[in-house]
Amino acid sequence: MSKRPRSASADDKEKSPSKSRRVDTSQRLTYPYPSSVQGKTPPPFQKPMAIISFSYDPSRTLKFDDSSMRYFVDPPIGAQLSYGYDRWIRRPEEKGRIDGLLKAFSRAKAGRGVSLADVAVVSWRGVMTKILTAPYEDRDGWELNVMYVNGTMYFEEHVSDKKLEDKNNIEPRHRIQMYYGYAFESYGTSDTPRRPPASSQISDDPPCWGGDVDTNVQWCSVVRTKLGNTRLLIGGEVDCIRDRYDGNTESFVELKTSLTIRGAQDDARFEKKLLKFYFQSFLLGVPEIIVGFRTQPGQVREVQSFKTSEIPRLVRGKPGAWDPLLCLDWGQQFLSFLRQIVEETDGKAETVWRVNFVPKDGVSVVKLEDNLVKEVMGKEDRVGFLPRWYWEELLASKEAAPVLAVSVPGWKI
């Protein structure tokens, strides 16, 4: 079980024009506003289809099995989310590598007939969530590294060494709040479809405690979906399932926590949080989100289930409400804009591009010079940010590139 990484603000000190070359000053996609989608038909989004799953064990070893899968059980009202904090095994923050996703994709291609020629984008779910929710992001910027090989764009979140250091040294009050989310997952999950009876409990743990938190342990699913004409391959952690897993996403459940709602201001904050709750689950095909509403000291006061498909209706028509159609339209513009750049401006497959999003401004794209590409590689055996074994596999496959329409009405560069 693990908490999704928090968004990181763009660090101006990390940007140096002398180290990266802007290919063209017009390589920008301007910030979208609600009026930009009025009267437009939103791009279709295909229901995600699970193609493979895998587990990380406590030693962080990737296994192609469901050994780390958890079952949803009702979290108890009154649960204290600070329990077990001193025994928390926290996996250090790392660079946003996609190696695990690539291993799963490679295995799926070899054993299940999944062709790379059909996939235009390979990305972790967290990166795609940041892209789609950018129209409503007013605080945190982000950066991506992008490679384009055999017609497929690969996305990796770019995190500087300083940001990694900051994430690994967060303030105590933020650290405990982060832990509350993990503890809620422990109370709300079990190794078996039904929680063992209380009479069988032999430890001093509180009732319904599912085990101490170790964020090395994860169960992940990889899905294929499509936004407009763009075929996406997305991987992400799944918190738990309901009852049984039969290879599709219908039983997936996402667990979240939020402060109890005491008034209109709290309600507005929660509705804003629902944007990311929604897209995190929407992108992976998760049909249900369970939210534990907690007090400031971390006691669960209420547990509520939300159907992912119904969340947009909860905010529709309210002041400052977000619109998922704007997010999907922006996402299609972003992918088309980026693909047009990497297709037309450079023919080298080993090229690494840097995408920078600035809230209320937009997106810019630069091609990295060799010295910055070496920083991305980090003294590892890689070509750009792709592991060499995967690079060699790509060269051997010689698959044809997919075709993507890049002319989207209404988008600005």
C-alpha positions in Angstrom: 0.0 0.0 0.0 1.3 3.5 -0.7 0.3 7.1 -0.9 0.4 8.7 -4.3 3.3 11.2 -4.5 2.3 14.8 -4.0 2.7 17.3 -6.8 5.9 19.4 -6.7 6.2 23.0 -7.5 8.5 24.0 -10.4 11.9 25.0 -9.0 13.2 28.0 -11.0 16.7 27.4 -9.8 16.8 24.1 -11.6 16.0 25.7 -15.0 19.0 27.0 -16.8 18.8 28.3 -20.4 22.6 27.5 -20.8 21.9 23.8 -20.1 19.0 23.2 -22.4 18.1 24.5 -25.8 14.6 25.6 -26.8 14.0 24.2 -30.2 11.6 27.0 -31.2 10.2 29.8 -29.2 6.7 28.9 -30.4 6.8 25.4 -28.8 4.2 26.4 -26.2 0.6 25.3 -25.4 -1.3 28.1 -23.7 -3.4 27.6 -20.6 -7.0 26.5 -21.2 -10.0 28.3 -19.8 -13.6 27.0 -19.5 -14.8 29.2 -22.4 -12.4 27.3 -24.7 -14.6 24.2 -24.7 -18.0 25.8 -24.9 -19.9 24.2 -27.8 -17.1 21.7 -28.5 -17.6 17.9 -28.6 -15.4 16.4 -26.0 -13.0 13.7 -27.1 -14.1 10.2 -26.4 -12.4 8.2 -23.6 -12.4 4.4 -23.9 -13.1 2.3 -20.9 -9.7 1.0 -19.5 -9.0 -2.6 -20.1 -6.6 -4.4 -17.7 -3.9 -6.3 -19.5 -1.5 -7.4 -16.7 -0.9 -7.0 -13.0 2.1 -7.3 -10.8 3.2 -7.0 -7.1 6.1 -5.4 -5.2 7.0 -7.3 -2.1 8.7 -5.9 1.1 12.1 -6.1 -0.5 10.8 -4.1 -3.4 11.1 -7.0 -5.7 8.7 -7.0 -8.7 6.8 -10.2 -9.1 4.3 -11.1 -11.8 1.6 -12.3 -9.4 -1.1 -11.0 -7.2 0.6 -11.7 -3.9 0.4 -8.0 -2.7 -3.3 -7.7 -3.7 -5.6 -6.7 -0.8 -9.3 -7.1 -0.3 -11.6 -4.3 0.8 -13.2 -4.6 4.2 -15.2 -1.9 6.0 -13.0 0.5 7.9 -14.2 1.0 11.5 -15.7 4.3 12.6 -13.6 5.7 15.4 -10.3 4.2 14.1 -7.3 6.1 15.2 -5.1 6.7 12.1 -2.0 7.6 14.1 -1.7 4.0 15.3 1.5 2.2 14.1 3.2 5.5 13.0 6.4 4.6 14.8 6.6 1.3 12.9 6.0 2.8 9.5 8.4 1.4 6.9 8.5 4.3 4.4 10.0 3.7 1.0 12.3 6.6 0.1 11.1 9.0 -2.6 12.8 8.2 -5.9 13.0 9.5 -9.5 9.9 8.8 -11.4 11.3 5.8 -13.4 9.0 3.7 -15.5 11.1 0.6 -15.4 8.4 -1.5 -13.6 5.8 -0.5 -16.1 8.1 -1.3 -19.0 8.8 -4.8 -17.5 5.0 -5.4 -17.3 4.4 -4.1 -20.8 7.3 -6.3 -22.2 5.8 -9.4 -20.5 2.3 -8.6 -21.7 3.6 -8.2 -25.3 5.4 -11.5 -25.1 2.6 -13.5 -23.6 -0.7 -11.8 -24.4 -0.3 -10.5 -27.9 -0.3 -6.8 -26.9 1.4 -4.8 -29.7 3.5 -1.7 -29.2 2.4 -0.5 -32.6 -1.0 0.3 -31.2 0.2 2.3 -28.2 1.0 6.0 -28.6 1.8 6.9 -24.9 3.3 4.9 -22.0 2.9 6.5 -18.6 2.3 6.0 -14.9 -1.2 7.0 -13.9 0.1 9.8 -11.6 1.7 11.6 -14.6 -1.5 11.4 -16.7 -3.5 12.7 -13.7 -1.3 15.7 -13.5 -1.7 16.4 -17.3 -5.5 16.1 -17.3 -6.0 18.1 -14.1 -3.6 20.9 -15.2 -6.5 23.3 -16.3 -7.5 23.6 -12.6 -4.0 23.5 -11.0 -3.3 27.0 -9.6 -0.3 26.2 -7.3 2.0 23.3 -8.3 3.9 23.1 -11.5 5.5 20.0 -12.9 8.1 18.7 -15.4 8.2 15.6 -17.5 10.9 13.9 -19.5 9.7 12.5 -22.8 11.1 10.1 -25.3 9.7 9.1 -28.7 10.7 5.7 -30.0 9.0 3.7 -32.8 6.0 5.9 -32.8 5.4 5.8 -29.0 5.9 8.6 -26.5 7.3 7.6 -23.1 6.6 9.9 -20.1 8.7 10.1 -17.0 8.2 12.6 -14.2 11.2 14.8 -13.8 12.2 15.3 -10.2 15.4 17.2 -9.3 17.8 16.1 -6.6 16.7 19.0 -4.5 13.0 18.1 -4.8 13.8 14.5 -3.9 15.7 15.7 -0.8 12.7 17.9 0.2 10.2 15.0 -0.3 12.3 12.8 1.9 12.6 15.4 4.6 9.1 16.7 5.0 7.9 18.5 8.1 6.6 16.3 10.9 3.0 17.6 10.6 2.9 16.8 6.9 4.5 13.4 7.5 1.8 12.4 10.0 -0.9 13.5 7.7 0.6 11.5 4.9 0.6 8.5 7.2 -3.1 8.8 8.0 -3.8 7.8 4.4 -1.7 4.7 4.7 -3.2 3.8 8.1 -6.7 4.1 6.6 -5.7 1.6 3.9 -4.6 -0.8 6.6 -7.9 -0.5 8.5 -9.8 -0.9 5.2 -8.0 -3.9 3.7 -7.3 -7.5 4.4 -5.3 -10.4 3.0 -8.6 -12.3 2.6 -12.0 -11.4 1.2 -13.5 -11.4 4.7 -11.8 -9.9 7.7 -10.9 -12.6 10.3 -13.1 -12.7 13.4 -12.0 -10.6 16.3 -11.8 -13.7 18.4 -8.9 -14.9 16.3 -6.8 -11.8 17.0 -3.8 -12.6 19.1 -1.9 -9.3 18.9 -2.4 -6.1 20.8 -3.4 -4.2 17.7 -6.7 -2.4 17.7 -9.7 -4.1 16.2 -9.7 -4.2 12.3 -6.1 -3.2 12.0 -4.8 -4.8 8.8 -1.1 -4.8 9.5 1.8 -2.3 9.9 2.4 0.0 7.0 5.2 -0.8 4.5 5.1 1.4 1.4 7.4 -0.9 -0.4 4.5 -3.2 -0.9 2.2 -2.5 -3.8 -0.2 -4.2 -6.2 -0.3 -2.6 -9.6 -2.4 -2.9 -12.7 -1.6 -1.9 -16.3 -4.5 -0.9 -18.5 -5.0 0.0 -22.2 -7.3 2.9 -22.9 -7.8 5.6 -25.5 -8.3 9.4 -25.4 -9.6 10.6 -28.7 -7.3 8.9 -31.3 -4.5 8.4 -28.9 -4.0 4.8 -27.5 -2.6 5.0 -23.9 -0.9 2.4 -21.8 -1.2 3.4 -18.1 0.1 1.7 -15.0 -0.8 2.5 -11.4 -1.3 1.1 -7.9 -4.6 -0.4 -6.9 -5.4 -0.1 -3.2 -7.7 -3.1 -3.0 -10.5 -5.1 -4.7 -14.1 -6.0 -3.7 -14.7 -9.8 -3.2 -12.8 -11.2 -6.1 -10.5 -10.3 -9.0 -11.2 -11.9 -12.4 -8.7 -9.9 -14.5 -10.8 -6.8 -15.2 -11.1 -3.4 -13.4 -14.7 -3.8 -12.2 -13.7 -4.8 -8.6 -11.0 -2.2 -8.1 -11.4 0.1 -5.1 -9.5 3.3 -4.3 -9.1 4.4 -0.6 -8.8 8.1 0.3 -8.9 10.3 3.5 -10.1 13.8 3.9 -10.9 16.1 6.8 -14.4 16.1 8.1 -16.7 18.7 6.5 -17.8 21.3 9.0 -19.1 24.0 6.8 -19.2 25.6 3.3 -15.5 26.3 3.1 -14.6 22.7 4.0 -17.2 21.5 1.4 -15.6 23.6 -1.3 -12.1 22.2 -0.4 -13.4 18.7 -0.6 -15.1 19.2 -4.0 -11.8 20.6 -5.3 -10.0 17.4 -4.1 -12.6 15.3 -5.9 -11.0 16.4 -9.2 -7.9 14.4 -8.6 -9.8 11.6 -6.8 -11.9 11.3 -9.9 -9.2 11.3 -12.6 -6.9 9.0 -10.6 -9.6 6.4 -10.6 -11.1 7.2 -14.0 -7.8 6.7 -15.8 -7.3 3.2 -14.3 -10.9 2.1 -14.6 -11.5 2.1 -10.8 -15.3 2.2 -10.3 -15.4 3.0 -6.6 -13.7 5.4 -4.2 -14.0 5.0 -0.4 -13.3 8.1 1.6 -12.6 8.2 5.3 -13.5 11.5 6.8 -11.2 12.2 9.7 -10.6 14.7 12.5 -7.4 16.8 12.6 -5.9 14.4 15.1 -6.6 11.5 12.8 -9.8 9.8 14.1 -12.2 8.4 11.5 -15.6 9.9 11.9 -17.4 8.8 8.7 -16.8 6.5 5.8 -18.5 7.2 2.5 -18.5 5.4 -0.9 -18.5 7.3 -4.2 -19.1 5.9 -7.6 -16.3 7.3 -9.8 -18.7 7.9 -12.7 -21.0 10.0 -10.6 -18.5 12.3 -9.1 -18.7 15.0 -11.8 -22.5 15.4 -11.0 -21.7 16.2 -7.4 -19.9 19.4 -8.4 -21.7 20.4 -11.6 -23.3 23.8 -11.5 -21.6 24.9 -8.3 -19.5 28.1 -8.1 -16.0 27.4 -9.2 -16.9 23.8 -10.2 -14.4 21.8 -12.3 -15.5 20.3 -15.7 -14.0 16.9 -16.7 -14.7 17.7 -20.4 -12.3 20.6 -20.2 -9.7 18.3 -18.8 -10.2 15.7 -21.5 -10.1 18.4 -24.2 -6.9 19.8 -22.8 -5.4 16.3 -22.5 -6.1 15.7 -26.2 -4.6 19.0 -27.1 -1.5 18.4 -25.0 -0.8 14.9 -26.5 -1.3 16.1 -30.0 0.8 19.2 -29.5 3.6 17.2 -27.9 3.6 14.5 -30.5 3.7 17.0 -33.3 6.9 18.5 -31.8 8.7 15.2 -31.3 7.7 13.8 -34.7 8.7 16.8 -36.7 11.6 18.5 -35.0 14.0 15.7 -34.3 14.5 12.3 -35.8 16.8 10.7 -33.1 15.0 8.1 -31.0 17.4 8.7 -28.1 16.5 12.4 -27.8 15.0 13.5 -24.4 12.6 16.3 -24.2 11.7 18.3 -21.1 8.0 19.5 -20.7 7.4 22.2 -18.2 4.0 23.1 -16.9 3.5 26.5 -15.2 0.0 27.1 -13.5 -2.1 29.7 -15.3 0.5 30.0 -18.0 0.7 26.7 -20.0 3.2 24.2 -21.3 6.6 24.7 -22.9 8.9 22.0 -24.4 12.6 22.0 -24.9 15.1 19.4 -26.2 17.8 18.6 -23.7 21.4 18.9 -24.5 23.8 16.0 -23.8 24.9 17.2 -20.4 21.3 17.3 -19.1 20.5 13.9 -20.7 23.4 12.5 -18.7 21.8 13.9 -15.6 18.5 12.2 -16.5 20.4 8.9 -16.9 21.9 9.3 -13.5 25.0 7.0 -14.1 22.6 4.1 -14.8 22.7 1.8 -17.8 20.2 3.7 -19.8 19.5 5.3 -23.2 17.9 8.6 -22.1 15.7 7.5 -19.3 14.8 4.1 -20.8 16.7 1.1 -19.4 19.1 -0.3 -21.9 17.5 -3.8 -21.9 14.2 -2.2 -23.0 15.9 0.0 -25.6 17.5 -3.0 -27.2 14.2 -4.8 -27.1 12.6 -1.9 -29.0 15.3 -1.8 -31.6 14.9 -5.5 -32.2 11.1 -5.3 -32.5 11.1 -2.9 -35.4 7.4 -2.3 -35.0 5.6 0.2 -37.1 4.6 3.5 -35.6 0.9 4.2 -35.0 -0.8 7.1 -36.7 -2.2 10.0 -34.7 -4.2 12.9 -36.0 -2.4 16.0 -34.7 -4.8 18.7 -36.0 -7.2 19.5 -33.2 -9.6 22.4 -33.6 -9.3 25.2 -31.0 -5.9 24.5 -29.6 -3.3 27.3 -29.4 0.5 27.1 -29.8 
